[in-house]
């Protein structure tokens, strides 16, 4: 007769389990952002998340997770009364820029564009180009890092950062080098996008500048591996559809995947271009018509919409989110952080999306996490809470996730975990 040693049996059972380094337990709600039948955000009550090294190893009810995972040596986070969600992904920003356009912004509260110009206040993209060119790489790093720190405190763990305020080879490279430094010196993941075709420099002909973008900038950016995407501003007064196609084709040949700013202030066919080349995302879309929305949906192009930009410029034609969703598009929310729209917290973006654009709280959360990750082709490793994904997680000190769009101007974030490491801990 064999006598089993109960201690040995327990040890063998523990050895078969994955060992957790960090365990979030007892959350009022865990929002996986993996849709289930009748539940767009995959809500688990009394939920837990187990983490080993950089990745999630188990998600479910507290009973399920603790039965699946060896928690003997894990650091425990008691999430009772709190909400656990994926880290935000901000998929459209102009994070790196010099100076400030506060005088322009403040003057526009009471004056027309013509009146602001008559006052001699520098305005628009070219004003920021001049200020950015005047800054050293080090000063650009420090100012962008301050913005990133605030974004992280508000739950954003991945940020796309565009160039586009250089408009010559050296300055565009400088902006992308800032992104590289930021990636190595702080916890937020930075995804770089080359946007040399943001505007035209005042001292170079349009055709000559386009040739410079195609024949000098894109090859240098690709050779130095400074960007993952190539973007272009395809709109009236900026780049035509044909010019945009040439630039995006050149970027694609160099290994830079296409994105496009389009239909922000007119409809010249940029959305159709995005669909025809299967761009990763089409951003702004204020003037996009329903047939183009259907083509974008069929091509799998993510629509990136930015409520704060519409708010900041008092846009004459706010984007039609409900039409895009009804036509089958996947939407992402982004801040469009830039000198003309200085918005850092994604919670504010969700609040605007729900109140002004008729997103449900669940739709807004999904667009700020999973949808935004798809807009950067990163949904394979972030944007949801699933085993195998990076442990990019935020804990909200509120009783339900709907409270995040109800408590206006309030930062609900108590804890931020980036790749399995606690990087923000704030008072509840």
N, C-alpha and C positions, 0 to 999 in steps of 0.2 A: 504494500500500500504506500503510495507516494503522498507525502505531506507537503502541501504548498505553503510557502512562506508569504504571508500577506504583504509584508514590507517589500519583498522582492517583486511581487506582482504589481504593486503600485509603482515601483521604480521603472518596470518595463513599460507600463502604460504611459508614464510620463515621457519616457524616451521616445515613444512612438509619436508623440505630439510635437508640433513645432513650438519652439520656445519663443515667447514674446519678450521684447525689451521694454515695450510701453503698452499699457492697456487703458483704454478709455472705457469706463463702466457706468451703467445706470443712467444713461442720458434720457431725458424726457422724450426726445426725438433724435434719431439718426436719419438724416436724409442722404440716401445713397446716390440720388440723381440717376438711378437706373429705373426707368418707367416699368411699372407692373400694371396689370389690369385694373383700371379705375384709379390709379395712383401715379401721377406723372413724375413724382420725385422719390418714389420708393421709401416711404416713411416707415421706420421701425421704432415702435415705442419701447421704452426701457431697453435701449439698444447699447451695444458695445462695439468697439473697434480694437483689434489687436494688431500690433506693429512689431516687426523684426527688422532691425537695421533701417533701410530707407523705405521699406515697402509694407503695405497692408498684408496681413496673413489671414485675417478672419473678420467678417462683419456679420452681425445678426443680433438677436436678442442677447441679453447678458447671460442667460442660462446657456444658450447655444454656444456662444463664444468661449465661455469659461470651461465648457466641457470639451472643446476641440483643441484648446491651446494650453501649453504648459506656462503658467503665470507665476511660478514660484519666485523667479528673480526679476519680474517685471516691475517697472515704475508704474504706479497706479494713479490715474487721474479720475477723480470722482466727478462725474458729469451730471449728478442729480439735479433736476430742474433746469437743465441746459439743453441747447440744440447743437448738434454736431453736423457739419456740412463740409463738402469739399472746399479747398482753397479756391478763391476766385481766380479766373484767368482773364486778364485784361488784354484783349486781342487786337486793339488798335489804339496806339498812343504815339505822340510826338514828345517822348519823355525828355530828350536831350535838346535843350535850347538855351540861348544866352539872353540875359536881360528880362524885361517885363514889358507888357503892353497895357499896364494898368491905366495909364492916362487915356489911351484910346478907349479902353473898355468903359471907364467911368464917364468920359465925355459922351459916349454913345447912349447913355441913359436918358439924356435930355436933348441931344443934338443929332441931326442927320449926318450921314457919311460925308456929304459935301461940306457941311459946317465944321466937322472935325478936321477935315483936310485943310480948310481955310485957316484954322487955328495953328497950322504948322506941326501938328502932332503926327509923327511917323505911324503908318498903319499897315496892316496886312502882313502877308508872308514875307515880303521883301524887307519890311522893317525888322523882322526877326532874323532874317538872313544877315543883315548888317550887324546886329548885336551878337549873333552867334559867331560870326567870323572874327569879331573883336575879342572873343574869350579864348583863353588857353585851354588846352585839353584838360589840365588839372582842375581849373575852375568849373568847366562843364561837368566833370566827374562829380565834384562836390555838390553842385546844385541839383543834379539829377539824383544823386544818392539821397539827398534830403527828401525829395519827392517820393522816392522808392520806400524810404523808411515809413513815411506816413501811409502809403498804400499798403504796406505790410501790416501795420498796426490796425488797418481796417479790413484785413483778411485776404489781400491779394498776394498770391504766391508765385504767379507767372505773369510776365509783362512782355508784350511785343513793343519794340522801340524802333521807330523809323528814323532814317536820315531825312534830308530834304531841306534843311536850312543852311546848306553850304553852297550848293549850285555851282561848284567847280570841283575839280578832281581832289585837290588837297583838302578842302574843307569837308567834302562828303566823306572822305576817308577818315578824317579826324573825328567826325560824329560817330562813325561805326567803330572806331577804336575806343571811344568812350564806352560804348556798349560792351566791348570785350573786357575793359577794365572793371566795369560794374559787375559783370558775370563772375569775376574772380575775387571780388572784394566784399560781397554782401550776399545774403541768402536767397533773394528772389531770383528765379530763373529769368534770363533775358533772351528773347528771341529777336534777332536783328532783321530788319527789312530795309533794303536799299530803295530810296525814293528820290533819286536824283531828278526825276521828272515830276517835281512838286510844283514848280513854277519855272519861269524863264529869267535868267539873270539880265539886268538892264543893259549891260554893256556888250552883249553878244547876240548875233542874229539867231532867230529861232532854229533855222535849219542847221546852222553851225553847232549850236548847243546840243541838238538832238544827236548829231554825229559824234559829239564828244561823249555824250551819255552812252551811246552804243559801242563806240570804238575804243574809248579810253576808260571810262568809269566802270562799266560792267566787267570788262576783263580783269581790271585790278581788284575789284571787289571779290570776284570769283576766285582769282588766284590766291588772294590772301585769306579766303574763307571767312569773310567778314559779315556775310548775310546768308540767310536761308531763302529769302523771298525778294522778288523785284516788284515794285509797286509803281503806279503812274496815276496822275490826276487827270482823268478823262472827263472834261466838262467844257462848257462854253467859256472861252477866254483862256483856256489852259491848253491841254493836248487834245487833238482831234482823235477820232477813232482810228484812223490809219496810222497816225504818229504813235498812238498808244500801242497798236498791234506790233509795229516795228520794234518798239522798245521791249515789250514783253516777250516777243519772239527771241530777241537777242538775249534777254535774261534767261529764258528757258534753255537756249542752246548752251549757255554757260553754267547751267545747273541751278539757276535761281527760279523757284516756282512762282507763278504769277498771282498777284493780287491787284485790285483796282479800286481807286476812289472814283465813284461815278454817280451821275444823276443827282448830284447835290443841289445844283442850281439850274439845271436844264436837262433835257433829254436829247442827247445827240447820238444815242446808240451804244453807250458804254456797257449797259447791262447785257445787250445782245452779244457784244464782243466777249464779255466775261463768260457767257454761256457757250459760245462757239469754241473757246480755247480751254474750257473746263478750268477756269481760274479757281484757286482755292477759296477765295472769298471775293465778294463785291460789297463795297462799303459806302454808306450814306443812303442812297436809294430813295431820296425824297420825291423825285419825279418819275420813278419807275412805274410803268403801266402793267396791268395784269398779264397781258400776253408775255411780256418779258419776265415777269415773276414766274410764270409757268415754265419758261425755258430755263431759267436759273435753277428751279427745283428739279427739273428733269436731268440737268447736267450735274447735279450734286454740288452746286456752288453755294456756299454758306453766305447768308445775308447778314452783314454786320451793321447794326443800327445803333445810333448814339444820341440818346435823348438829351444829354447835357449840352451837346453842341447846338441842337435845335433851340434849347432854352437860352443858351448864352448869346446867340445871335438873333433871337426872336425870329426864327425862320418863318418865311411867308407860307411855306408848304411843309408842315411836319410829315415825316414818313408815315406810311399806312401799314402798321404792323399786322393788324387783323387781316388785311387783304393778303399780305405775304404768307401768313400762316394758313389761311384758307386755301391758298394756291399750292400748298405743300412744301413751302420753303422751310429749311432749318435756319433759325435765327440765333445770332450771338449778340450779346450786349457788350459794349465797350465804353470807356470814359471819353475817348478822343482827347485825353489830356494834352494840352498845347497852350501856347500863349493867348489864344483867343477863347479857350475853354479850359480854365484851370480847375479841373475836377479830378480829385484823387480817389475818393471812396466809392467803391462799387455799390455799396448799400444805397447811396444817394441815386445812383443810376437806376437801380431797381425801383426805388420809390417813384421816380419820374416815369419810368416805363409803365408802372401799374396805374398811376393816377392820370397821366396824359395820353397814354397809348393803348390802354385797355389790355395790358398783359395781366394775367392772373399772377398771384404771388408765386405759384408753382412754375408757370411759364418763365417768369423773370429769373428765378433761381436757376432753372435748367439752362437758360440762355447765357447766364453769367458764369457757368461752370462747364458743363458738357458741351454746349453749343459753341462757347468761346474756345474750348480746347480743339474742337473740330475745325474752327476757323484758322488754327495754326497747325493742323494735321498732327495734333498731340493727344488726341482722344484715346490712343492706345495705352498711354501711361498716366493720364491724369484727367481731372474733370468729373470723376465719379469716385465713390468709395466702394471699391471691389478688391478682392484678394488679387495680389500681383501688381496693383497700381502703386505709384508713389504715394507715400503717406504725407500728402499735402492736405492739411485738415485745419478747420477753424471751429472753435467752440464759442457759441453765442450765449451770453447771459440773459436770455429771454425765455419765456415758457413755451412759445410756439414759433415756428418759422415765419408765420404771417406777421408777427410783431415787428419783424425787421423792416417791413414797408409801412407799418402803422406808426412807429415811434420816429417821427421826422427829425432829422438832424442828430440822431443818437447813434453812437458807435456801439453796436451790440457785442463786438468781439472782446472776449476775455483772454483766449489762448489761441496762438497760431503755431501749428506744427509744420515744419518744412522738411520733407524727405526724412521723416522720423525723428526730427530733433525739435524740441520746443524752442522757438525763436522769439516769441512774444508772450509775455504773461502780464496782464493788466488787472487792476482792481475790478471786481464785479460791480 
